[in-house]
């Protein structure tokens, strides 16, 4: 277990008041009065502070965080080395705009990340502030580099909510409804989901139909391959349900893309930065993306998005794309500390604790009637709930009830897809904390 976790590694939840507590209810009332109703709040958590894998609310209740701020705080909340890097940098330089002037940190982070990336070796970096900005840059760069204007994306994938990335997103209708017309020229096909095969085939005999449909159907009916700039994909489906495709799918997808001169953009916003037990989820599958989108866990909670592309592609002219705040010095300092910690121990811990959790959960479909499937890589784990294990009817209401029961017991989880519970804790969690999460989840499953 990483030594840097300190005294928090054995700490567990402590619930002192009813939930939400009195102070939390006051803040929630003000929130309803002043803030946008577009924010999603799965349960009434009002956060005061956080350390490691523990979150304290405004009423003094302590929770075990198994969602990491939506897979963001990879090194845990307020890791002392990250905090130190932020404080040191904030005392020297907060902003001067790296799009117009030079920062040493812009280069230092690129140098640090370059040898950790999947092939090709020669890469260039564009800095933004978020995952959706990293995707927007990838959209523009794909068009610029290829001279083509159309894209392929996958049903279930989430790529962001700004207009271009939203045009690729096909996760929930509420995210798209009312915002049209969206970016034209985006074609969606089913994501490779062996638990719920969209073609009603079996994995051993499907012949990777989920990739071959591109040539066998899409290119023959609606989308000219010579007009297709890029294929956007999450190597492991994120908000859509933590679905893990077979490696053969990526082999076929890359072969198709190469045959037609189409770029592959890997959206590693959620799956990257050690979460899957490798630095990048693409590495599990031999995927060599032309463009990589990075955010969330790269800076342990500070806003940073990165678009990484092969040098041969990133040739756009000065002024073609930029961001006033992109590559903020404080965020870059946090990212450098984060990558150090990932390399030293946290990627390994994600792999080891992920394997431990998956092994402990392997027989849950047999022991719990609501559990249809357990799957994952590293600390990116899905528990898919169904009302009937044969029919696989999604258990949406039951999933939401489990999330609420877990919250009442001090465990913070998130939903995904139609009826999935995702486990995406900080990469610093201990075995004791994993045991608590499993015990709590099983108790909740038995109550529903």
C-alpha positions as CSV (number, residue, x, y, z in Angstrom):
1,X,0.0,0.0,0.0
2,X,1.4,3.5,-0.8
3,X,3.1,5.0,2.2
4,X,2.0,8.5,1.2
5,X,-1.6,7.8,2.3
6,X,-0.5,8.2,5.9
7,X,-3.0,7.8,8.7
8,X,-6.0,7.8,6.4
9,X,-5.4,4.4,5.0
10,X,-7.1,2.6,7.8
11,X,-9.8,5.3,8.4
12,X,-13.4,4.3,7.7
13,X,-16.7,6.2,7.6
14,X,-18.4,7.7,10.6
15,X,-22.0,8.9,10.3
16,X,-23.0,11.2,13.2
17,X,-26.3,12.8,12.0
18,X,-29.2,12.0,9.9
19,X,-28.5,12.5,6.2
20,X,-28.6,15.1,5.0
21,X,-27.8,16.9,8.3
22,X,-29.1,20.3,9.4
23,X,-26.2,22.4,7.9
24,X,-26.4,20.3,4.7
25,X,-30.1,21.1,4.3
26,X,-29.3,24.8,4.6
27,X,-26.7,24.7,1.9
28,X,-29.0,22.6,-0.3
29,X,-31.8,25.2,0.0
30,X,-29.5,28.0,-1.0
31,X,-28.2,25.8,-3.9
32,X,-31.7,25.4,-5.2
33,X,-32.2,29.1,-5.0
34,X,-29.1,30.3,-6.8
35,X,-27.5,27.5,-8.9
36,X,-28.3,26.0,-12.3
37,X,-30.8,23.2,-12.1
38,X,-28.8,21.3,-14.8
39,X,-26.4,19.9,-12.2
40,X,-27.0,16.2,-11.3
41,X,-27.0,15.3,-7.6
42,X,-27.4,11.5,-7.0
43,X,-27.6,12.0,-3.3
44,X,-27.5,14.9,-0.8
45,X,-23.7,15.1,-0.1
46,X,-22.6,18.6,0.9
47,X,-18.8,18.5,1.2
48,X,-16.7,20.5,3.7
49,X,-13.3,18.9,3.3
50,X,-11.5,15.7,2.1
51,X,-8.2,13.9,2.7
52,X,-7.0,10.7,1.0
53,X,-10.1,8.6,0.3
54,X,-12.2,10.2,3.0
55,X,-14.7,13.0,2.6
56,X,-16.3,15.0,5.4
57,X,-19.6,16.8,5.0
58,X,-20.6,20.1,6.6
59,X,-22.2,18.3,9.5
60,X,-19.1,16.3,10.5
61,X,-20.1,13.0,8.8
62,X,-17.2,11.1,7.3
63,X,-17.5,9.1,4.1
64,X,-15.4,6.7,2.1
65,X,-15.1,8.0,-1.4
66,X,-15.4,5.4,-4.1
67,X,-16.1,7.8,-6.9
68,X,-13.1,10.2,-6.6
69,X,-15.0,13.2,-7.7
70,X,-16.0,11.3,-10.9
71,X,-12.7,9.6,-11.3
72,X,-10.7,12.8,-10.9
73,X,-8.7,12.7,-7.7
74,X,-6.4,9.9,-8.7
75,X,-3.9,10.6,-5.9
76,X,-6.6,11.0,-3.3
77,X,-8.0,14.2,-1.9
78,X,-5.4,16.8,-1.1
79,X,-2.4,14.6,-1.4
80,X,0.3,16.4,0.5
81,X,2.8,16.3,-2.4
82,X,0.2,17.7,-4.8
83,X,-0.8,20.4,-2.3
84,X,2.8,21.3,-1.8
85,X,3.3,21.6,-5.5
86,X,0.2,23.8,-5.9
87,X,1.2,26.1,-3.0
88,X,4.7,26.5,-4.3
89,X,3.6,27.3,-7.8
90,X,0.8,29.7,-6.7
91,X,3.4,31.7,-4.8
92,X,5.6,32.1,-7.9
93,X,3.2,32.4,-10.9
94,X,-0.5,31.8,-11.4
95,X,-1.1,33.0,-14.9
96,X,0.5,34.7,-17.9
97,X,-1.2,32.7,-20.7
98,X,0.9,29.9,-22.2
99,X,-0.7,30.4,-25.6
100,X,1.1,33.7,-26.0
101,X,4.2,33.3,-23.8
102,X,6.5,30.5,-22.7
103,X,6.4,28.5,-19.4
104,X,9.0,26.0,-18.3
105,X,6.2,23.8,-16.9
106,X,4.5,23.5,-20.3
107,X,7.6,21.7,-21.6
108,X,8.4,19.8,-18.4
109,X,5.0,18.1,-18.3
110,X,5.2,17.2,-22.0
111,X,8.7,15.7,-21.4
112,X,7.4,13.8,-18.4
113,X,4.4,12.3,-20.3
114,X,6.0,11.6,-23.7
115,X,7.8,8.4,-22.7
116,X,4.6,7.1,-21.0
117,X,2.4,7.4,-24.0
118,X,1.4,4.6,-26.4
119,X,3.1,4.6,-29.8
120,X,3.9,6.5,-32.0
121,X,6.9,7.9,-30.2
122,X,6.9,11.5,-31.6
123,X,4.1,13.4,-30.0
124,X,3.0,17.1,-29.5
125,X,0.8,18.5,-26.8
126,X,-2.0,21.0,-26.7
127,X,-3.2,22.2,-23.3
128,X,-6.8,23.1,-22.4
129,X,-8.8,23.1,-19.2
130,X,-11.0,20.0,-19.3
131,X,-12.0,16.8,-21.0
132,X,-14.5,18.4,-23.3
133,X,-11.9,20.9,-24.4
134,X,-9.4,18.1,-25.1
135,X,-12.1,16.5,-27.3
136,X,-13.0,19.8,-29.1
137,X,-9.3,20.2,-29.9
138,X,-9.2,16.6,-31.3
139,X,-12.2,17.3,-33.5
140,X,-10.6,20.4,-35.0
141,X,-7.2,18.8,-35.4
142,X,-8.7,15.8,-37.1
143,X,-10.4,17.9,-39.6
144,X,-7.4,20.2,-40.1
145,X,-4.9,17.3,-40.5
146,X,-7.0,15.1,-42.9
147,X,-9.0,17.7,-44.8
148,X,-12.1,15.5,-44.1
149,X,-15.2,16.6,-42.1
150,X,-17.0,13.5,-40.8
151,X,-16.7,11.3,-37.7
152,X,-17.6,8.0,-36.3
153,X,-18.5,7.7,-32.6
154,X,-20.2,5.0,-30.5
155,X,-23.5,4.7,-28.7
156,X,-23.0,4.9,-25.0
157,X,-19.8,7.0,-25.1
158,X,-19.6,10.3,-23.3
159,X,-17.2,12.9,-24.8
160,X,-18.3,16.1,-23.2
161,X,-21.1,18.7,-23.2
162,X,-19.8,21.6,-25.3
163,X,-21.3,21.6,-28.8
164,X,-18.7,19.7,-30.7
165,X,-18.0,17.0,-28.1
166,X,-21.8,16.8,-27.4
167,X,-22.3,15.9,-31.0
168,X,-20.1,12.8,-30.4
169,X,-21.7,12.0,-27.0
170,X,-24.4,9.4,-27.1
171,X,-24.9,8.5,-23.5
172,X,-28.1,10.0,-22.3
173,X,-30.9,11.8,-24.2
174,X,-31.1,14.6,-21.6
175,X,-27.5,15.7,-22.5
176,X,-28.5,16.3,-26.1
177,X,-32.2,17.3,-26.0
178,X,-32.9,20.9,-26.8
179,X,-29.4,21.8,-28.1
180,X,-29.7,21.1,-31.8
181,X,-28.7,21.3,-34.5
182,X,-25.5,19.7,-33.4
183,X,-22.3,19.3,-35.4
184,X,-23.3,17.6,-38.7
185,X,-21.4,14.6,-40.1
186,X,-21.3,12.4,-36.9
187,X,-22.3,8.8,-37.3
188,X,-22.9,6.6,-34.3
189,X,-22.6,2.8,-34.1
190,X,-23.1,0.4,-31.2
191,X,-20.3,0.1,-28.7
192,X,-18.8,-3.4,-28.3
193,X,-20.6,-4.8,-25.3
194,X,-20.2,-8.6,-24.9
195,X,-22.7,-8.7,-22.0
196,X,-25.4,-7.0,-24.1
197,X,-24.3,-7.7,-27.6
198,X,-26.2,-5.3,-29.9
199,X,-26.1,-7.9,-32.7
200,X,-27.2,-10.8,-30.5
201,X,-24.1,-12.7,-31.1
202,X,-21.7,-14.7,-28.8
203,X,-18.2,-13.4,-28.2
204,X,-16.5,-16.6,-29.5
205,X,-18.3,-16.5,-32.8
206,X,-19.2,-12.8,-33.4
207,X,-16.3,-12.2,-35.8
208,X,-16.0,-8.7,-34.2
209,X,-19.1,-7.6,-35.9
210,X,-19.1,-4.4,-33.8
211,X,-16.0,-3.2,-35.8
212,X,-16.8,-4.8,-39.1
213,X,-20.2,-3.0,-39.3
214,X,-18.2,0.1,-40.3
215,X,-17.1,-1.3,-43.6
216,X,-20.0,-3.8,-44.1
217,X,-22.8,-1.4,-43.4
218,X,-21.8,2.2,-42.7
219,X,-19.4,2.7,-45.6
220,X,-21.8,1.0,-48.0
221,X,-24.9,3.0,-47.1
222,X,-24.4,6.4,-45.5
223,X,-20.8,7.4,-44.9
224,X,-18.1,7.8,-47.5
225,X,-14.8,6.5,-46.0
226,X,-12.8,9.1,-47.9
227,X,-14.8,11.9,-46.1
228,X,-14.2,10.4,-42.6
229,X,-11.7,12.2,-40.5
230,X,-11.6,10.2,-37.3
231,X,-13.1,7.5,-35.2
232,X,-13.7,8.6,-31.6
233,X,-13.8,5.9,-28.9
234,X,-13.4,5.4,-25.2
235,X,-11.1,2.4,-24.8
236,X,-13.2,1.5,-21.7
237,X,-16.7,2.9,-21.8
238,X,-17.0,5.4,-19.0
239,X,-20.4,7.0,-18.1
240,X,-22.0,4.5,-20.5
241,X,-21.4,1.6,-18.0
242,X,-17.7,0.7,-17.7
243,X,-17.8,-1.7,-20.6
244,X,-14.6,-3.5,-21.6
245,X,-14.3,-4.5,-25.3
246,X,-12.3,-7.5,-26.4
247,X,-8.8,-6.9,-27.6
248,X,-9.8,-8.3,-31.0
249,X,-12.2,-5.4,-31.5
250,X,-9.4,-2.9,-31.4
251,X,-7.2,-5.0,-33.7
252,X,-10.0,-4.9,-36.3
253,X,-10.9,-1.2,-35.7
254,X,-7.3,-0.2,-36.2
255,X,-7.0,-2.3,-39.4
256,X,-10.2,-0.6,-40.8
257,X,-8.9,2.9,-39.9
258,X,-5.5,2.3,-41.5
259,X,-7.1,0.9,-44.7
260,X,-9.0,4.1,-45.2
261,X,-6.6,6.7,-43.8
262,X,-8.9,7.5,-40.9
263,X,-7.5,8.7,-37.5
264,X,-8.3,7.0,-34.2
265,X,-8.9,9.3,-31.3
266,X,-8.8,7.6,-27.9
267,X,-10.8,9.4,-25.2
268,X,-8.8,8.5,-22.1
269,X,-10.4,11.3,-20.0
270,X,-11.9,8.8,-17.5
271,X,-9.9,5.6,-18.2
272,X,-6.4,7.2,-18.3
273,X,-3.9,8.2,-15.7
274,X,-3.5,4.9,-14.0
275,X,-7.2,4.2,-13.3
276,X,-7.2,0.9,-15.3
277,X,-4.0,-0.4,-13.7
278,X,-2.0,0.8,-16.7
279,X,-1.1,4.4,-17.4
280,X,-3.5,4.4,-20.3
281,X,-6.4,1.9,-20.9
282,X,-5.3,1.8,-24.6
283,X,-2.3,-0.2,-23.4
284,X,-4.5,-3.1,-22.4
285,X,-5.6,-3.6,-25.9
286,X,-2.6,-2.7,-28.1
287,X,-4.4,0.4,-29.2
288,X,-2.1,3.0,-30.8
289,X,-4.3,6.1,-31.2
290,X,-3.3,9.0,-33.5
291,X,-4.8,11.4,-31.0
292,X,-5.2,11.0,-27.2
293,X,-7.6,13.1,-25.0
294,X,-6.5,13.4,-21.4
295,X,-8.1,15.1,-18.4
296,X,-9.7,14.2,-15.0
297,X,-7.0,12.3,-13.1
298,X,-4.1,14.0,-14.7
299,X,-3.9,16.9,-12.2
300,X,-5.6,15.4,-9.1
301,X,-8.6,17.8,-9.2
302,X,-7.0,20.9,-10.8
303,X,-8.5,21.9,-14.2
304,X,-6.4,20.5,-17.0
305,X,-7.1,18.9,-20.4
306,X,-4.5,17.7,-22.8
307,X,-4.8,16.8,-26.5
308,X,-1.8,14.6,-27.5
309,X,-1.2,13.9,-31.2
310,X,1.5,12.5,-33.4
311,X,3.9,15.2,-34.6
312,X,3.0,14.5,-38.2
313,X,-0.6,15.6,-37.4
314,X,-0.2,18.6,-35.1
315,X,1.0,21.0,-37.8
316,X,-1.6,23.7,-37.4
317,X,-0.5,27.3,-37.7
318,X,-0.1,29.8,-34.8
319,X,-3.6,31.1,-33.9
320,X,-5.4,28.1,-35.3
321,X,-6.4,26.9,-31.9
322,X,-5.6,28.1,-28.4
323,X,-6.9,28.7,-24.9
324,X,-6.3,31.6,-22.6
325,X,-6.2,29.5,-19.4
326,X,-5.0,26.2,-21.0
327,X,-1.9,24.9,-19.3
328,X,-2.3,27.0,-16.3
329,X,1.0,26.9,-14.3
330,X,-0.7,25.8,-11.0
331,X,-2.5,23.0,-12.8
332,X,0.7,21.9,-14.5
333,X,2.5,21.8,-11.2
334,X,-0.2,19.6,-9.8
335,X,0.0,17.3,-12.9
336,X,3.7,16.9,-12.5
337,X,3.3,15.8,-8.9
338,X,0.4,13.5,-9.9
339,X,2.4,11.7,-12.6
340,X,5.3,11.2,-10.2
341,X,3.0,9.5,-7.7
342,X,1.3,7.4,-10.4
343,X,4.7,6.2,-11.6
344,X,6.1,5.5,-8.1
345,X,3.2,3.4,-6.7
346,X,-0.4,4.3,-7.6
347,X,-0.7,2.6,-10.9
348,X,0.6,-0.5,-9.3
349,X,-1.8,-0.1,-6.4
350,X,-4.7,0.4,-8.8
351,X,-3.8,-2.9,-10.5
352,X,-3.4,-4.8,-7.3
353,X,-6.5,-3.5,-5.5
354,X,-8.5,-3.7,-8.6
355,X,-7.6,-7.4,-9.0
356,X,-8.4,-7.9,-5.3
357,X,-11.9,-6.3,-5.7
358,X,-12.7,-8.2,-8.8
359,X,-11.7,-11.5,-7.3
360,X,-13.8,-10.9,-4.2
361,X,-16.8,-9.9,-6.4
362,X,-16.4,-12.7,-9.0
363,X,-19.2,-14.9,-7.5
364,X,-21.7,-12.1,-6.8
365,X,-23.9,-12.9,-9.8
366,X,-24.4,-16.4,-8.2
367,X,-24.9,-15.0,-4.7
368,X,-27.0,-11.9,-5.4
369,X,-30.0,-12.1,-7.6
370,X,-29.7,-8.4,-8.7
371,X,-26.1,-8.7,-10.0
372,X,-26.0,-9.6,-13.7
373,X,-22.3,-8.9,-14.4
374,X,-19.1,-7.8,-12.7
375,X,-16.3,-6.5,-14.9
376,X,-13.4,-4.1,-14.7
377,X,-9.8,-3.2,-15.2
378,X,-7.8,-1.8,-12.3
379,X,-9.9,0.5,-10.2
380,X,-12.5,1.0,-12.9
381,X,-15.0,-1.6,-12.0
382,X,-18.7,-2.1,-12.9
383,X,-21.4,-3.9,-11.1
384,X,-24.4,-4.2,-13.5
385,X,-27.8,-4.8,-11.8
386,X,-30.6,-6.6,-13.5
387,X,-34.1,-7.7,-12.5
388,X,-33.7,-11.0,-14.2
389,X,-30.3,-12.6,-14.8
390,X,-31.5,-14.4,-18.0
391,X,-33.6,-11.6,-19.5
392,X,-31.0,-8.9,-18.3
393,X,-33.7,-6.3,-17.8
394,X,-31.9,-3.3,-16.3
395,X,-32.6,-2.7,-12.6
396,X,-32.6,1.1,-12.7
397,X,-34.7,1.9,-9.7
398,X,-32.9,-0.8,-7.7
399,X,-29.5,0.6,-8.7
400,X,-30.5,4.1,-7.5
401,X,-31.8,2.6,-4.2
402,X,-28.4,0.8,-3.6
403,X,-26.6,4.1,-4.2
404,X,-28.8,5.8,-1.6
405,X,-28.4,3.0,0.9
406,X,-24.6,3.1,0.5
407,X,-24.6,6.8,1.0
408,X,-26.6,6.4,4.3
409,X,-23.9,3.9,5.4
410,X,-21.0,6.3,4.5
411,X,-20.0,4.9,1.1
412,X,-19.9,7.3,-1.9
413,X,-20.6,5.5,-5.2
414,X,-21.8,6.6,-8.7
415,X,-24.1,5.1,-11.2
416,X,-23.3,4.6,-14.9
417,X,-25.2,3.4,-17.9
418,X,-28.7,2.2,-17.4
419,X,-28.3,0.2,-14.2
420,X,-24.5,0.0,-13.4
421,X,-22.8,0.9,-10.2
422,X,-19.3,2.1,-10.9
423,X,-16.4,1.8,-8.5
424,X,-13.8,4.4,-9.3
425,X,-12.1,5.3,-6.0
426,X,-8.9,7.2,-5.5
427,X,-5.9,5.1,-6.5
428,X,-4.6,5.2,-2.9
429,X,-7.3,3.0,-1.3
430,X,-6.2,0.3,1.1
431,X,-7.3,-3.3,1.4
432,X,-9.2,-2.4,4.5
433,X,-11.1,0.3,2.7
434,X,-11.8,-2.0,-0.2
435,X,-13.2,-4.6,2.3
436,X,-15.5,-2.0,3.9
437,X,-16.8,-1.0,0.4
438,X,-17.5,-4.6,-0.5
439,X,-19.2,-5.4,2.8
440,X,-21.4,-2.2,2.6
441,X,-22.3,-3.0,-1.0
442,X,-23.4,-6.5,-0.2
443,X,-25.5,-5.3,2.7
444,X,-27.2,-2.8,0.4
445,X,-27.8,-5.4,-2.3
446,X,-29.5,-7.6,0.4
447,X,-31.8,-4.8,1.4
448,X,-33.1,-4.0,-2.1
